[in-house]
Amino acid sequence: MFFRFLWFPFLAALLSGCAGGPAPATAQPAPLSVIVFPGGFNWPIWVAQDKGFFERERLAVTVTPTPNSTFQLKGLIQGDFDIAMTAMDNIIAYREGQGEAGVQGPDLVAVMGADDGFLRLVAAPQIRSYADLRGKTLSVDALTTGYAFVLLEMLERNGLKLDRDYKTERAGGVFQRYQALLEHKHAATMLVAPFDIMAQPQGFHSLGHAAEVLGTYQGAVAATRQSWARAHADKVQGYIRSFAGALEWLRDPRNKEEALRIFLAHMPPNTTPLAADTAYRVLLSRQEGFQRGARIDLRGVETVVKLRAKYGRPGVALREAADYYDGSFHEAAIGTRSRP
């Protein structure tokens, strides 16, 4: 029924299995289903699988790739998946009844941070400036959720208005948008590392980095249903510890060579060692990228809330940023509070 029957052959290798050998007979691993967007930003999950971080927490993690945010959030809300690695904005949208899947998740919350979004506006070779996007079609996952509002804001600050100056078209998650861009179906789209890096040798280039426009921004988070999380606190805390531990392992320069091998083993076959090395530099940058200790940035969440208040459904009063995050699980797992 779900995308465990993977529609891209390489995804079976990219996102399959869980870490290490069998758990001790006295402690059977607890099943945990996670749904993700395909891409290099799943590097900590791959490390946690390959290096046994999940196994040490007695978790049997299955990872399912999603084609788009509507499939992902609908599955999370309906209980088909336990945790979703998704954009912070998706949590707010579906909690407030503004998601495109036609369902509402009133108890959706983030339980840890993952990254700052790595968001860059990547354009076709002939597009050299924002002005060149006039009259063109840009691709999004869903215009009412995710990173689409970042796109709208970046273009507006450069003098372009939706429908007046350009159009958008749904093209699915980042992998599908990347493919559509390479096939010249759209003039530009928001991409994240390493897809922006992989597009460069083919003449595609970045018009701008979201951080340069928005400042601090909370990108991907681990999302779940708060009621489920409270009933399965050990699983949630174990997942957070595994993810945070994998991040620290990745940041250790002594592990770089092995980390690159893990990256290439899980990425599409045409991913080059140069792309992997560049992804390592970008995703593990001190200025941007993966968030240390898997700590969420509440100031970044505030930016997400402000964008949704501007571009989301008119007349809907949104909550404070902290209301969309339950930090109790992270604090119990790691013992440190998130950045205020």
Secondary structure, DSSP 8 states (H G I E B T S, - for coil): --TTS-SSHHHHHHT---SSS---TTS--EEEEEEE-SSGGGHHHHHHHHTTHHHHTTEEEEEEE-SSHHHHHHHHHTTS-SEEEEEHHHHHHHHTT--TTS---TTEEEEEE-B----EEEE-TT--SGGGGTT-EEEES-TTSTTHHHHHHHHHTTT--BTTTBEEEE--SHHHHHHHHHTTSSSEEEE-TTHHHHHGGGT-EEEEEHHHHHSS---EEEEEEHHHHHHTHHHHHHHHHHHHHHHHHHH-GGGHHHHHHHHHHHS-TT--HHHHHHHHHHHT-SSSSB-GGG--BHHHHHHHHHHHHHHSSTT-----GGGGB-THHHHHHHS---B-
